[in-house]
Amino acid sequence: MTGISEPLSAPLNIGFDYTRSLGTVHSRFATSLRDGGIVGVRGSDGRVHVPPIEYDPDTAAPLDDFVEVGSQGAVISWTWMPDPLPGQPLERPFAWALVRLDGADTPLLHAVDVPGPEAISTGMRVQVRWAAERGNGIRDIACFEPAGTPTTAPEPAGGDPVTMLTSPVQLNYTHSASPEESRYLEGLAEGRLLGQRCPACSKVYIPPRGACPTDGVPTVEEVELPDTGTVTTFCIVNVPFLGQRIKPPYVGAYVLLDGADIPFLHLVLGCEADEVRMGMRVKASWKPRDEWGPTLENIDHFEPTGEPDAAFETYAHHL
């Protein structure tokens, strides 16, 4: 492709808070941690599982024979973490380890705080270091440390059982666009919608694929498409969620640009949500020019053109 010396890349950060109800077994475990203790559950074969599991791995029967276990144990296996990631238990290098607590038969995965890999070994005795604030499930254990380290016994927090937990979920990575994607993104920065045509079947793909999924041949011919198209399918969003920038109800729709053979997802605004329909003709509403970048977000939304609806047969094979 011309105009691109190397593929574009950018950091992508995806994150949300995941809230879950714990159920009877996991609530018992989380409540015990909050109060400075650790419980497991005994299975049909007599083994004590820590963390507790809800169903027996051999019989699939529900389990409710809870057993208190110790806050010390032995390292079963470990690996060194030289460069901790954001959100991990410790900000300095540490060991991830499987620790079998006294009285348990299965190991627990957690961090062990030691100065270096030479300071940990299989069979090493370790103990829990409790978090200053508790009520956060497994995070009530800040980490493990060598057994015998001076520590203060945690005070029971008390209160109602822990039945809900909110866990932050975060994924940070760098996405490197293909040369075809890069050309498409650079085109968006110029206010152009660029796709590619398959030389075998003549289908036009936007965003470009690099190769036709139907014929498997490279798509090398660049095609500039207009910013008008047809709604093929759509969904009315009625449920609010964290980070939502538009008040429900609103419409997310697949828009088939004129001349394209594959639709893409975008917002349809400029009319009431219940007025959006299959076949509706729409046009891109671009953000101000000084806000453009190499992103589809340059198009704020699509809105109705006022033209008659497209005939079903013109988009029937693109649903």
C-alpha positions as CSV (number, residue, x, y, z in Angstrom):
1,M,0.0,0.0,0.0
2,T,1.2,3.5,-0.7
3,G,1.5,6.3,1.8
4,I,2.4,4.2,4.8
5,S,6.0,3.6,5.8
6,E,5.1,1.2,8.6
7,P,1.9,-0.1,10.2
8,L,0.3,2.1,12.8
9,S,0.2,1.0,16.4
10,A,-1.4,2.3,19.6
11,P,-2.0,1.3,23.2
12,L,-5.4,-0.1,23.9
13,N,-6.7,-0.1,27.5
14,I,-9.9,-2.0,28.3
15,G,-11.2,-2.0,31.8
16,F,-14.4,-2.4,33.8
17,D,-15.6,-3.4,37.3
18,Y,-17.1,-6.9,37.5
19,T,-19.6,-7.4,40.3
20,R,-20.7,-10.9,41.1
21,S,-22.9,-12.5,43.7
22,L,-20.9,-15.2,45.6
23,G,-23.4,-17.9,46.5
24,T,-23.3,-19.9,49.7
25,V,-19.8,-21.5,49.4
26,H,-17.8,-18.6,48.1
27,S,-19.6,-16.2,50.5
28,R,-18.5,-18.4,53.4
29,F,-14.9,-18.3,52.1
30,A,-14.9,-14.5,51.6
31,T,-16.6,-13.8,55.0
32,S,-13.9,-16.0,56.7
33,L,-11.1,-14.0,55.0
34,R,-12.7,-10.8,56.1
35,D,-12.6,-12.0,59.7
36,G,-9.0,-13.2,59.5
37,G,-9.5,-16.9,58.9
38,I,-9.4,-19.4,56.0
39,V,-11.9,-22.1,55.3
40,G,-12.0,-25.0,52.8
41,V,-14.6,-27.6,52.0
42,R,-14.3,-31.4,52.3
43,G,-15.1,-33.5,49.3
44,S,-16.4,-37.1,49.1
45,D,-12.9,-38.5,49.0
46,G,-12.0,-36.7,52.2
47,R,-9.8,-34.1,50.6
48,V,-10.1,-30.5,51.8
49,H,-10.3,-28.0,48.9
50,V,-8.9,-24.5,49.4
51,P,-10.4,-22.2,48.0
52,P,-13.6,-24.1,48.6
53,I,-15.4,-25.5,45.5
54,E,-19.2,-25.7,45.2
55,Y,-19.5,-29.2,43.8
56,D,-17.6,-32.4,44.3
57,P,-15.3,-33.1,41.4
58,D,-16.0,-36.9,41.6
59,T,-19.8,-37.0,42.3
60,A,-20.9,-33.5,41.3
61,A,-22.9,-33.3,44.6
62,P,-23.1,-29.9,46.4
63,L,-20.5,-29.5,49.1
64,D,-21.1,-27.9,52.5
65,D,-18.7,-29.6,54.9
66,F,-16.6,-26.5,55.7
67,V,-13.2,-27.0,57.4
68,E,-11.0,-24.3,58.9
69,V,-7.4,-24.5,57.8
70,G,-4.2,-22.8,58.9
71,S,-2.7,-19.5,57.7
72,Q,0.6,-21.1,57.2
73,G,1.6,-23.7,54.6
74,A,4.2,-25.0,52.2
75,V,5.2,-23.8,48.7
76,I,4.4,-26.6,46.2
77,S,5.8,-24.8,43.1
78,W,6.6,-21.3,42.1
79,T,7.8,-18.9,39.4
80,W,9.5,-15.5,39.6
81,M,7.8,-12.3,38.5
82,P,10.6,-9.8,37.8
83,D,8.4,-7.0,36.4
84,P,5.0,-6.8,38.1
85,L,2.1,-5.6,36.2
86,P,-0.3,-2.9,37.4
87,G,-3.0,-4.4,39.7
88,Q,-0.9,-7.4,40.8
89,P,-0.4,-8.0,44.6
90,L,3.0,-6.3,44.8
91,E,4.7,-3.5,43.0
92,R,8.2,-4.9,43.4
93,P,9.4,-8.3,42.0
94,F,7.9,-11.3,43.8
95,A,7.1,-15.0,43.3
96,W,3.9,-16.5,42.2
97,A,3.4,-19.7,44.1
98,L,1.1,-22.6,44.7
99,V,0.8,-22.8,48.5
100,R,-0.8,-25.8,50.3
101,L,-2.1,-24.5,53.6
102,D,-1.9,-26.6,56.7
103,G,-5.0,-28.8,56.8
104,A,-5.7,-28.4,53.1
105,D,-5.1,-30.9,50.3
106,T,-5.2,-28.6,47.3
107,P,-2.9,-25.5,46.8
108,L,-3.8,-21.9,46.6
109,L,-2.3,-19.5,44.0
110,H,-0.9,-16.3,45.5
111,A,2.1,-14.0,45.7
112,V,5.0,-14.6,48.0
113,D,7.0,-11.6,49.1
114,V,10.7,-12.5,49.1
115,P,13.8,-10.3,48.1
116,G,14.8,-12.5,45.2
117,P,14.4,-15.9,43.5
118,E,17.2,-17.3,45.6
119,A,15.1,-16.7,48.7
120,I,12.2,-19.1,47.7
121,S,12.2,-22.8,47.2
122,T,9.8,-25.7,46.8
123,G,8.8,-26.9,50.3
124,M,9.5,-23.5,51.9
125,R,7.2,-22.6,54.8
126,V,5.2,-19.4,54.3
127,Q,2.5,-17.5,56.2
128,V,-0.3,-15.2,55.3
129,R,0.2,-11.4,55.4
130,W,-3.2,-9.9,55.8
131,A,-4.3,-6.8,54.0
132,A,-5.0,-3.7,56.1
133,E,-8.5,-3.4,54.7
134,R,-10.6,-6.5,54.3
135,G,-13.9,-7.5,52.8
136,N,-12.5,-7.9,49.3
137,G,-12.3,-11.7,48.9
138,I,-9.0,-13.2,48.0
139,R,-7.4,-9.7,48.1
140,D,-7.8,-9.9,51.9
141,I,-4.6,-11.9,51.7
142,A,-2.1,-9.2,50.7
143,C,0.5,-11.9,50.0
144,F,2.4,-14.7,51.6
145,E,5.8,-14.2,53.4
146,P,8.4,-16.5,54.9
147,A,7.0,-18.3,58.0
148,G,8.3,-16.8,61.3
149,T,8.2,-13.2,60.0
150,P,6.9,-11.0,62.8
151,T,3.2,-10.2,62.1
152,T,0.1,-8.9,63.8
153,A,-2.9,-11.2,64.1
154,P,-5.9,-9.6,62.3
155,E,-8.8,-8.4,64.2
156,P,-12.2,-9.9,63.1
157,A,-14.0,-7.3,61.1
158,G,-17.5,-8.7,61.9
159,G,-20.7,-7.6,60.2
160,D,-23.0,-9.2,57.7
161,P,-21.7,-12.1,55.5
162,V,-19.9,-11.0,52.4
163,T,-22.3,-11.9,49.6
164,M,-21.1,-9.6,46.7
165,L,-17.6,-8.7,45.4
166,T,-16.5,-6.2,42.8
167,S,-13.3,-7.0,41.0
168,P,-11.6,-4.6,38.6
169,V,-10.8,-6.2,35.2
170,Q,-8.1,-4.6,33.2
171,L,-6.4,-5.4,29.9
172,N,-3.7,-3.2,28.5
173,Y,-1.9,-4.1,25.2
174,T,-0.5,-2.5,22.1
175,H,-2.4,-3.1,18.9
176,S,-0.4,-3.1,15.7
177,A,-2.5,-2.5,12.6
178,S,-1.9,-4.3,9.4
179,P,-0.7,-2.3,6.4
180,E,-4.3,-2.4,5.0
181,E,-5.8,-1.3,8.4
182,S,-3.2,1.4,8.6
183,R,-4.1,2.8,5.2
184,Y,-7.8,2.7,6.2
185,L,-7.1,4.6,9.4
186,E,-5.0,7.2,7.7
187,G,-7.8,7.6,5.2
188,L,-10.2,8.3,8.1
189,A,-7.8,11.0,9.4
190,E,-8.4,12.7,6.0
191,G,-12.1,12.2,6.0
192,R,-12.1,9.3,3.5
193,L,-13.6,5.9,3.8
194,L,-11.2,3.4,2.1
195,G,-11.9,-0.2,1.4
196,Q,-10.4,-2.9,-0.8
197,R,-11.8,-4.9,-3.6
198,C,-11.3,-8.7,-4.2
199,P,-9.9,-9.3,-7.7
200,A,-11.7,-12.6,-7.9
201,C,-15.3,-11.9,-6.7
202,S,-15.2,-8.1,-6.8
203,K,-16.5,-7.8,-3.2
204,V,-15.5,-4.6,-1.4
205,Y,-14.5,-4.8,2.2
206,I,-14.4,-2.0,4.7
207,P,-12.5,-2.0,7.0
208,P,-10.2,-3.8,4.6
209,R,-9.3,-7.4,5.3
210,G,-6.0,-7.8,3.4
211,A,-7.4,-11.0,1.9
212,C,-10.9,-12.0,0.7
213,P,-12.5,-14.4,3.2
214,T,-14.5,-15.9,0.3
215,D,-11.7,-16.5,-2.2
216,G,-8.6,-16.3,0.0
217,V,-6.7,-14.0,-2.4
218,P,-5.1,-10.7,-1.5
219,T,-7.3,-7.6,-1.8
220,V,-5.0,-5.0,-3.3
221,E,-7.3,-2.6,-5.2
222,E,-8.2,0.4,-3.0
223,V,-11.7,1.7,-3.3
224,E,-13.0,5.0,-1.8
225,L,-16.6,4.8,-0.6
226,P,-19.2,7.5,0.1
227,D,-20.3,8.1,3.6
228,T,-23.9,7.1,2.8
229,G,-25.4,3.7,3.3
230,T,-28.3,1.5,4.5
231,V,-29.2,0.1,7.9
232,T,-29.2,-3.7,7.6
233,T,-29.9,-4.8,11.2
234,F,-30.0,-2.9,14.4
235,C,-30.5,-3.1,18.2
236,I,-32.2,-0.5,20.5
237,V,-30.1,-0.1,23.7
238,N,-32.4,0.4,26.7
239,V,-30.2,-0.7,29.5
240,P,-27.8,1.8,31.1
241,F,-24.2,0.7,31.9
242,L,-21.1,2.2,33.4
243,G,-19.3,4.7,31.1
244,Q,-22.3,5.1,28.8
245,R,-22.1,8.5,27.0
246,I,-25.6,8.5,25.5
247,K,-28.8,8.3,27.5
248,P,-30.9,5.3,26.5
249,P,-32.8,4.5,24.4
250,Y,-30.5,4.7,21.4
251,V,-29.6,2.6,18.4
252,G,-26.6,0.6,17.4
253,A,-26.9,-0.5,13.8
254,Y,-25.0,-2.3,11.1
255,V,-24.5,0.2,8.2
256,L,-23.8,-1.1,4.7
257,L,-22.0,1.8,2.9
258,D,-23.0,2.3,-0.7
259,G,-20.6,0.2,-2.8
260,A,-19.5,-2.0,0.1
261,D,-20.2,-5.7,0.6
262,I,-19.9,-5.9,4.4
263,P,-21.6,-3.6,7.0
264,F,-20.0,-2.2,10.1
265,L,-21.4,-1.3,13.5
266,H,-22.1,2.4,14.4
267,L,-24.6,4.6,16.1
268,V,-27.7,5.9,14.4
269,L,-29.0,9.1,15.9
270,G,-31.0,12.1,14.6
271,C,-34.3,10.4,15.0
272,E,-36.3,8.6,17.7
273,A,-35.0,5.1,18.4
274,D,-38.3,3.4,17.4
275,E,-38.1,5.1,14.0
276,V,-35.0,3.2,13.0
277,R,-35.7,0.3,10.7
278,M,-34.1,-2.1,8.3
279,G,-33.5,-0.5,4.9
280,M,-33.3,3.1,6.3
281,R,-31.0,5.3,4.3
282,V,-28.4,7.1,6.5
283,K,-25.5,9.5,6.1
284,A,-22.4,10.0,8.3
285,S,-22.3,12.9,10.7
286,W,-18.6,13.8,11.0
287,K,-17.1,15.5,14.0
288,P,-15.4,18.9,13.5
289,R,-12.3,18.7,11.3
290,D,-9.9,19.7,14.2
291,E,-11.1,16.6,16.2
292,W,-10.2,14.1,13.5
293,G,-7.6,11.4,13.9
294,P,-6.9,7.9,12.5
295,T,-10.1,6.5,14.0
296,L,-13.7,5.7,13.0
297,E,-14.7,7.9,15.9
298,N,-14.3,10.8,13.4
299,I,-17.8,9.8,12.5
300,D,-19.9,10.8,15.5
301,H,-22.9,8.9,14.3
302,F,-25.1,8.2,11.2
303,E,-28.4,9.9,10.7
304,P,-31.4,9.5,8.4
305,T,-31.0,11.1,4.9
306,G,-34.8,11.3,4.3
307,E,-34.5,9.2,1.2
308,P,-36.9,6.3,0.6
309,D,-35.9,3.0,2.2
310,A,-33.7,0.7,0.2
311,A,-35.3,-2.4,-1.3
312,F,-34.8,-5.5,0.8
313,E,-33.1,-7.4,-2.0
314,T,-30.3,-4.7,-2.1
315,Y,-29.1,-5.7,1.3
316,A,-30.6,-9.2,1.9
317,H,-27.3,-10.9,1.4
318,H,-25.5,-8.6,3.9
319,L,-27.5,-9.3,7.1
